[in-house]
């Protein structure tokens, strides 16, 4: 088997969306002749732990861990948090009003740790991996970001070894939704952009998850960018004998931050409750995962607090059951400047669950494209209250009958096994252009 070194910050027992992409690729790449070698931190600062994901790591996958130092204890001291309090390494705070210490901590994070708080892991990792590469007999290197420090490790290896390198962008770099909130000075902003361009121009292949983001990255780096989207693992949905919740349950599963708090949705649900008493009596809204305070403020403003059930982060296998038991799944796209390219990873698991999807975002976005091609739900614009009402009532009264026929062949395009085949093809193309003798 050929070997691919995958540099990723997120790996079990870490949980959350960042783990899924390369965990699933690694699960199926063996069937295409590739043996993954995972390089990941030992420890690290993460919001969620999901030990259940460890059982999905195949025996043929080798995991190499190395300790990492991150500056979050300094942040805790600065803002007065306990050592046990977990800190999100990207969004330091989503509080509506930040205190001076939190404002200062965001400025420090943005201007002193470029590209991110994992910057101190770059040089030790490059040195460590250079000592391991000959023994590992690696044919291709893949870096997965964010955090984009992983790409800089890949860049360091490429400069020294010339082993083929794939930079995989699960999210953008300078075009990510919160970039403008990092309070960057001109020096830090310039350094971000120079590093981003260097990665894009040096990597042998650049991959991302959506078509609009591919265009953005190509515009920055001036080179073609491959699109291999996220997907769903059909093995996670083998239990088709699901019993839905009583009543009419609308569920959102995943992190619900301020940028995904679409006030039009809450206004539309309130309006449906006013015009349909039977709907209001049956309605339950389950928010499963981390929920920003601004969301609950909006919920209360629209008088829906009695309908909302908050459920803390659950392991992935339990999240899958939540999807299958809902009558309608809510998919909220970040209302940000990069929204046209946002395709949340949860969309594909939503579509595999068998529950219809109500998506709120741009109706000509990449996410809308996938939903329309697969026929798994309906899409309304951010401000299209009447359209949201129409879709909710349609799903409530008619279920799937309010939509075009679901296109099973289009859905199957996003099976993780199929996507692993696409990734293996890209890796195979790179191997043909390189020989270990060049190392």
C-alpha positions as a printed NumPy array, in Angstrom:
array([[  0.   ,   0.   ,   0.   ],
       [  1.099,   3.553,  -0.692],
       [  1.363,   5.843,   2.323],
       [ -0.1  ,   9.284,   2.877],
       [  0.956,  11.439,   5.827],
       [ -2.036,  13.456,   7.067],
       [ -1.245,  16.465,   9.262],
       [ -4.378,  17.361,  11.193],
       [ -5.095,  19.084,  14.487],
       [ -8.454,  17.305,  14.823],
       [ -8.444,  13.567,  15.446],
       [-10.275,  11.297,  17.913],
       [-10.846,  11.48 ,  20.788],
       [-11.438,  15.102,  19.774],
       [-15.03 ,  15.564,  18.631],
       [-16.88 ,  18.046,  16.459],
       [-17.109,  18.759,  12.763],
       [-13.367,  19.262,  12.221],
       [-12.638,  15.586,  12.921],
       [-15.053,  14.025,  10.459],
       [-13.47 ,  14.788,   7.077],
       [-10.111,  13.042,   7.488],
       [-11.402,  10.42 ,   9.887],
       [-13.789,   9.262,   7.156],
       [-11.234,   9.581,   4.352],
       [ -8.83 ,   7.486,   6.436],
       [-11.536,   4.916,   7.067],
       [-11.997,   4.25 ,   3.342],
       [ -8.653,   5.097,   1.695],
       [ -7.369,   1.604,   2.539],
       [ -9.828,   0.178,   0.025],
       [ -8.125,   2.249,  -2.67 ],
       [ -4.57 ,   1.174,  -1.847],
       [ -3.593,   3.982,   0.553],
       [ -2.428,   3.617,   4.146],
       [ -2.892,   6.821,   6.175],
       [ -0.321,   7.918,   8.731],
       [ -1.896,  10.539,  11.003],
       [  0.233,  13.241,  12.616],
       [ -1.754,  15.01 ,  15.322],
       [ -1.169,  16.741,  18.673],
       [ -1.144,  14.907,  21.939],
       [ -3.696,  16.874,  23.928],
       [ -4.509,  20.356,  22.709],
       [ -7.359,  22.765,  23.341],
       [-10.701,  21.559,  22.003],
       [-14.296,  22.242,  22.854],
       [-15.649,  18.691,  22.555],
       [-14.397,  15.179,  23.284],
       [-16.009,  12.18 ,  21.567],
       [-14.193,   8.96 ,  22.452],
       [-16.772,   6.94 ,  20.492],
       [-15.074,   8.062,  17.255],
       [-11.928,   6.105,  18.106],
       [-13.621,   2.84 ,  17.142],
       [-13.911,   4.144,  13.573],
       [-10.14 ,   4.305,  13.116],
       [ -9.103,   1.219,  11.095],
       [ -6.244,  -0.977,  12.313],
       [ -4.16 ,  -0.115,   9.244],
       [ -4.095,   3.59 ,  10.2  ],
       [ -0.944,   4.6  ,  12.063],
       [ -1.323,   7.532,  14.476],
       [  1.728,   9.571,  15.496],
       [  1.149,  12.037,  18.332],
       [  3.434,  14.761,  19.613],
       [  2.851,  17.157,  22.559],
       [  1.724,  20.669,  21.723],
       [  1.946,  23.914,  23.688],
       [ -0.827,  26.453,  23.25 ],
       [ -1.191,  29.877,  24.896],
       [ -4.713,  29.394,  26.249],
       [ -3.677,  29.296,  29.901],
       [ -2.391,  32.856,  29.397],
       [ -5.815,  33.79 ,  28.062],
       [ -7.515,  32.192,  31.062],
       [ -5.36 ,  34.225,  33.436],
       [ -6.079,  37.391,  31.482],
       [ -9.878,  37.065,  31.568],
       [-10.118,  35.283,  34.912],
       [-11.258,  31.85 ,  33.735],
       [-10.624,  28.59 ,  35.549],
       [ -7.98 ,  26.176,  34.202],
       [-10.756,  23.65 ,  33.581],
       [-12.763,  26.052,  31.419],
       [-12.48 ,  25.094,  27.764],
       [-11.641,  27.824,  25.298],
       [-12.574,  27.805,  21.628],
       [ -9.324,  28.287,  19.764],
       [-10.979,  30.209,  16.897],
       [-13.803,  32.277,  18.28 ],
       [-12.36 ,  33.521,  21.559],
       [-15.684,  35.056,  22.474],
       [-19.091,  35.592,  20.946],
       [-20.405,  37.689,  23.787],
       [-22.48 ,  40.634,  22.566],
       [-20.492,  43.032,  24.745],
       [-16.839,  42.303,  25.336],
       [-14.906,  43.607,  28.3  ],
       [-11.531,  45.28 ,  27.955],
       [ -9.669,  42.064,  28.83 ],
       [-11.555,  40.036,  26.225],
       [-11.003,  42.735,  23.589],
       [ -7.296,  42.68 ,  24.453],
       [ -7.152,  38.878,  24.279],
       [ -8.686,  38.909,  20.781],
       [ -6.13 ,  41.512,  19.667],
       [ -3.291,  39.397,  21.086],
       [ -4.636,  36.237,  19.421],
       [ -4.911,  37.998,  16.057],
       [ -1.643,  39.931,  16.064],
       [  0.794,  37.829,  18.086],
       [ -0.118,  34.296,  16.967],
       [ -0.036,  34.203,  13.157],
       [ -1.613,  32.237,  11.597],
       [ -3.194,  30.903,  14.803],
       [ -2.521,  29.782,  18.346],
       [ -0.899,  26.515,  17.162],
       [  2.012,  28.437,  15.619],
       [  4.473,  27.133,  18.257],
       [  3.913,  23.566,  17.   ],
       [  5.156,  24.304,  13.459],
       [  8.959,  24.216,  13.752],
       [  9.14 ,  21.326,  16.25 ],
       [  6.773,  19.343,  14.014],
       [  8.766,  19.949,  10.844],
       [ 11.966,  18.884,  12.607],
       [ 10.287,  15.84 ,  14.161],
       [  8.699,  14.682,  10.885],
       [ 11.893,  15.14 ,   8.864],
       [ 13.461,  12.603,  11.194],
       [ 10.559,  10.209,  10.666],
       [  9.86 ,  10.459,   6.929],
       [ 12.406,   7.929,   5.699],
       [ 11.155,   5.342,   8.185],
       [  7.501,   6.105,   7.381],
       [  8.161,   5.812,   3.61 ],
       [  5.58 ,   8.48 ,   2.838],
       [  4.486,   8.957,  -0.787],
       [  2.301,  12.061,  -0.304],
       [  1.776,  14.646,   2.467],
       [ -1.656,  16.163,   3.21 ],
       [ -2.238,  19.117,   5.538],
       [ -5.759,  19.841,   6.772],
       [ -6.719,  23.33 ,   7.925],
       [ -7.857,  25.226,   9.821],
       [ -5.92 ,  25.643,  11.979],
       [ -3.693,  26.83 ,   9.141],
       [ -0.529,  26.127,  11.124],
       [ -1.021,  22.592,   9.776],
       [ -0.453,  23.95 ,   6.263],
       [  2.762,  25.631,   7.383],
       [  4.035,  22.263,   8.624],
       [  3.254,  20.888,   5.173],
       [  5.049,  23.857,   3.602],
       [  8.139,  23.203,   5.742],
       [  8.257,  19.556,   4.674],
       [  7.765,  20.454,   1.014],
       [ 10.665,  22.901,   1.044],
       [ 13.048,  20.285,   2.409],
       [ 11.901,  17.034,   0.798],
       [  9.881,  17.941,  -2.302],
       [  7.472,  15.107,  -1.445],
       [  4.114,  15.837,  -3.181],
       [  1.932,  17.936,  -0.9  ],
       [ -1.835,  18.478,  -0.836],
       [ -3.2  ,  21.48 ,   1.103],
       [ -6.799,  20.688,   2.065],
       [ -8.889,  23.703,   3.118],
       [-11.94 ,  22.643,   5.117],
       [-12.567,  26.37 ,   5.601],
       [-11.042,  29.467,   3.985],
       [ -8.084,  31.374,   5.472],
       [ -8.39 ,  35.15 ,   5.035],
       [-11.918,  34.76 ,   3.649],
       [-13.227,  32.925,   6.716],
       [-16.269,  34.552,   8.308],
       [-14.59 ,  35.736,  11.541],
       [-11.338,  37.031,   9.983],
       [-12.5  ,  40.648,  10.14 ],
       [-13.237,  40.271,  13.871],
       [ -9.642,  39.392,  14.803],
       [ -8.672,  43.087,  15.173],
       [ -5.641,  42.593,  12.946],
       [ -3.069,  45.33 ,  12.473],
       [ -1.576,  45.888,   9.026],
       [  1.502,  43.764,   9.833],
       [ -0.53 ,  40.742,  10.96 ],
       [ -2.993,  41.053,   8.085],
       [ -0.133,  41.253,   5.588],
       [  1.577,  38.224,   7.092],
       [ -1.634,  36.175,   6.952],
       [ -2.051,  37.018,   3.282],
       [  1.581,  36.3  ,   2.394],
       [  1.518,  32.926,   4.15 ],
       [ -1.808,  32.023,   2.547],
       [ -0.498,  32.854,  -0.925],
       [  2.727,  30.934,  -0.305],
       [  0.784,  27.809,   0.701],
       [ -1.534,  28.081,  -2.294],
       [  1.327,  28.562,  -4.747],
       [  3.685,  25.947,  -3.28 ],
       [  1.315,  23.014,  -2.695],
       [  1.198,  20.498,  -5.55 ],
       [ -2.578,  20.339,  -5.194],
       [ -5.047,  22.536,  -3.326],
       [ -8.387,  21.025,  -2.316],
       [-11.449,  22.597,  -0.737],
       [-15.056,  21.655,  -0.033],
       [-17.145,  23.995,  -2.221],
       [-17.104,  25.545,  -5.67 ],
       [-17.268,  29.195,  -4.615],
       [-14.462,  28.722,  -2.109],
       [-12.401,  27.055,  -4.839],
       [-12.815,  30.179,  -6.99 ],
       [-11.781,  32.39 ,  -4.062],
       [ -8.657,  30.354,  -3.353],
       [ -7.765,  30.198,  -7.033],
       [ -8.065,  33.986,  -7.258],
       [ -5.608,  34.352,  -4.35 ],
       [ -3.114,  31.701,  -5.445],
       [ -3.545,  31.87 ,  -9.192],
       [ -3.698,  28.08 ,  -9.606],
       [ -6.554,  25.588, -10.146],
       [ -8.227,  24.283,  -6.984],
       [ -9.892,  20.87 ,  -6.73 ],
       [-13.3  ,  20.471,  -5.082],
       [-13.896,  17.341,  -3.015],
       [-16.87 ,  18.106,  -0.762],
       [-17.693,  16.643,   2.6  ],
       [-20.191,  13.821,   2.76 ],
       [-22.002,  11.216,   4.843],
       [-20.958,   7.747,   5.917],
       [-23.692,   5.295,   4.935],
       [-22.52 ,   2.953,   7.706],
       [-23.632,   5.559,  10.239],
       [-27.19 ,   5.253,   8.925],
       [-27.626,   1.494,   8.735],
       [-30.402,   1.531,  11.353],
       [-33.395,   2.508,   9.225],
       [-35.931,   1.4  ,  11.856],
       [-36.17 ,   4.787,  13.484],
       [-39.17 ,   6.083,  15.393],
       [-39.71 ,   9.811,  15.117],
       [-40.416,  12.019,  18.112],
       [-44.012,  12.665,  19.108],
       [-45.561,  15.906,  17.893],
       [-43.759,  17.945,  15.235],
       [-40.08 ,  18.329,  16.009],
       [-37.803,  20.787,  14.213],
       [-34.16 ,  20.041,  15.053],
       [-30.865,  21.84 ,  14.6  ],
       [-27.811,  19.696,  15.365],
       [-24.385,  21.309,  15.727],
       [-22.859,  24.581,  16.857],
       [-25.327,  27.468,  16.599],
       [-23.296,  30.665,  16.736],
       [-24.244,  34.314,  16.352],
       [-23.709,  34.36 ,  12.571],
       [-26.21 ,  31.499,  12.197],
       [-28.858,  33.178,  14.314],
       [-31.408,  34.043,  11.612],
       [-34.09 ,  36.206,  13.244],
       [-36.36 ,  35.71 ,  10.217],
       [-36.675,  32.02 ,  11.125],
       [-37.951,  32.75 ,  14.62 ],
       [-40.366,  35.373,  13.257],
       [-41.684,  32.878,  10.704],
       [-42.185,  30.133,  13.314],
       [-44.006,  32.587,  15.556],
       [-46.288,  33.542,  12.653],
       [-47.088,  29.9  ,  11.881],
       [-47.929,  29.363,  15.567],
       [-50.371,  32.292,  15.406],
       [-52.195,  31.061,  12.312],
       [-52.178,  27.317,  13.071],
       [-53.083,  26.336,  16.609],
       [-52.58 ,  22.621,  15.88 ],
       [-49.019,  23.312,  14.707],
       [-48.272,  25.35 ,  17.81 ],
       [-49.527,  22.593,  20.12 ],
       [-47.36 ,  19.937,  18.46 ],
       [-44.235,  22.046,  17.888],
       [-40.93 ,  21.334,  19.618],
       [-37.62 ,  22.904,  18.588],
       [-34.554,  20.902,  19.607],
       [-31.191,  22.705,  19.51 ],
       [-28.518,  20.042,  19.96 ],
       [-25.017,  21.378,  20.612],
       [-23.417,  24.656,  21.643],
       [-25.847,  27.597,  21.389],
       [-24.723,  31.238,  21.491],
       [-26.528,  33.559,  23.902],
       [-27.787,  35.745,  21.04 ],
       [-29.859,  32.802,  19.775],
       [-31.792,  32.448,  23.001],
       [-32.27 ,  36.22 ,  23.135],
       [-33.97 ,  36.026,  19.718],
       [-36.022,  33.03 ,  20.812],
       [-37.305,  34.923,  23.854],
       [-38.05 ,  38.045,  21.812],
       [-40.369,  35.977,  19.635],
       [-42.046,  34.208,  22.558],
       [-40.776,  30.751,  21.624],
       [-38.768,  29.866,  24.736],
       [-41.379,  27.312,  25.857],
       [-40.969,  25.478,  22.539],
       [-37.173,  25.238,  22.62 ],
       [-35.297,  22.307,  24.124],
       [-31.549,  22.802,  24.622],
       [-29.402,  19.673,  24.432],
       [-25.663,  19.877,  25.099],
       [-23.091,  18.361,  22.741],
       [-23.733,  14.645,  22.165],
       [-21.44 ,  11.968,  20.657],
       [-21.642,  11.591,  16.885],
       [-23.616,   8.347,  16.907],
       [-26.237,   9.946,  19.157],
       [-26.355,  13.013,  16.897],
       [-27.18 ,  10.705,  13.97 ],
       [-30.153,   9.323,  15.916],
       [-31.329,  12.879,  16.599],
       [-31.37 ,  13.558,  12.861],
       [-33.414,  10.452,  12.123],
       [-36.031,  11.186,  14.781],
       [-36.809,  14.761,  13.685],
       [-39.711,  15.7  ,  11.406],
       [-37.833,  18.665,   9.926],
       [-34.136,  19.528,  10.1  ],
       [-33.077,  23.179,  10.266],
       [-29.947,  24.158,   8.339],
       [-28.804,  27.734,   8.978],
       [-26.015,  29.205,   6.854],
       [-23.723,  31.845,   8.352],
       [-24.979,  35.233,   7.16 ],
       [-21.472,  36.403,   6.276],
       [-19.591,  37.578,   3.198],
       [-18.366,  34.051,   2.362],
       [-21.849,  32.528,   2.629],
       [-22.05 ,  31.618,  -1.071],
       [-19.449,  28.877,  -0.555],
       [-20.56 ,  27.56 ,   2.826],
       [-21.73 ,  23.94 ,   2.695],
       [-21.965,  22.807,   6.327],
       [-20.704,  19.267,   6.822],
       [-23.95 ,  18.519,   8.627],
       [-25.896,  18.976,   5.356],
       [-24.722,  15.601,   4.088],
       [-25.632,  13.786,   7.277],
       [-28.949,  15.634,   7.255],
       [-29.611,  14.303,   3.729],
       [-28.668,  10.732,   4.698],
       [-30.988,  10.751,   7.714],
       [-34.215,  10.565,   5.704],
       [-35.623,  13.703,   7.331],
       [-36.458,  16.706,   5.105],
       [-34.332,  19.863,   5.356],
       [-35.285,  23.517,   5.706],
       [-32.248,  25.57 ,   4.686],
       [-31.976,  29.333,   5.157],
       [-29.25 ,  31.05 ,   3.155],
       [-28.612,  32.396,  -0.342],
       [-30.841,  30.6  ,  -2.85 ],
       [-28.076,  30.547,  -5.478],
       [-25.315,  29.37 ,  -3.11 ],
       [-23.316,  26.138,  -3.27 ],
       [-25.386,  24.749,  -0.4  ],
       [-28.623,  25.499,  -2.264],
       [-27.138,  23.839,  -5.36 ],
       [-26.57 ,  20.578,  -3.485],
       [-30.045,  20.639,  -1.923],
       [-31.741,  21.356,  -5.252],
       [-29.78 ,  18.694,  -7.154],
       [-30.487,  16.027,  -4.539],
       [-34.08 ,  17.059,  -3.785],
       [-33.627,  16.636,  -0.033],
       [-35.204,  19.888,   1.135],
       [-36.244,  23.46 ,   0.468],
       [-34.239,  26.687,   0.553],
       [-35.318,  30.173,   1.621],
       [-33.33 ,  33.412,   1.604],
       [-32.171,  35.062,   4.818],
       [-35.005,  37.619,   4.707],
       [-37.703,  35.541,   2.966],
       [-40.134,  35.187,   5.843],
       [-43.106,  34.239,   3.676],
       [-41.064,  31.578,   1.885],
       [-39.996,  30.103,   5.244],
       [-43.626,  30.017,   6.404],
       [-44.654,  28.317,   3.159],
       [-41.985,  25.647,   3.528],
       [-42.718,  24.962,   7.206],
       [-46.433,  24.542,   6.529],
       [-45.678,  22.401,   3.502],
       [-43.515,  20.025,   5.531],
       [-46.031,  20.001,   8.369],
       [-49.062,  19.27 ,   6.175],
       [-47.543,  17.23 ,   3.341],
       [-44.115,  16.033,   4.437],
       [-41.95 ,  14.992,   1.481],
       [-44.896,  15.578,  -0.889],
       [-44.225,  19.321,  -0.845],
       [-40.855,  18.733,  -2.59 ],
       [-39.645,  17.457,  -5.955],
       [-38.709,  13.758,  -5.97 ],
       [-35.586,  12.948,  -4.005],
       [-32.712,  12.077,  -6.369],
       [-31.021,   9.057,  -4.792],
       [-28.227,   8.917,  -7.377],
       [-27.257,  12.52 ,  -6.644],
       [-27.328,  11.793,  -2.903],
       [-25.007,   8.798,  -3.375],
       [-22.381,  11.073,  -4.953],
       [-21.682,  12.331,  -1.42 ],
       [-21.121,   8.925,   0.187],
       [-17.794,   9.033,   2.067],
       [-16.572,   5.887,   0.296],
       [-17.172,   7.495,  -3.106],
       [-15.402,  10.689,  -2.027],
       [-12.448,   8.687,  -0.702],
       [-12.18 ,   7.255,  -4.213],
       [-11.946,  10.796,  -5.594],
       [ -9.247,  11.68 ,  -3.084],
       [ -7.284,   8.509,  -3.865],
       [ -7.372,   9.351,  -7.569],
       [ -5.871,  12.768,  -6.824],
       [ -3.168,  11.165,  -4.643],
       [ -2.383,   8.599,  -7.341],
       [ -1.847,  11.366,  -9.88 ],
       [  0.721,  12.973,  -7.592],
       [  2.64 ,   9.755,  -6.899],
       [  3.332,   9.316, -10.604],
       [  5.296,  12.591, -10.666],
       [  7.643,  11.837,  -7.749],
       [ 10.218,   9.206,  -6.779],
       [ 11.622,   8.576,  -3.262],
       [ 15.076,   8.882,  -4.788],
       [ 14.463,  12.632,  -4.981],
       [ 14.253,  12.862,  -1.173]])
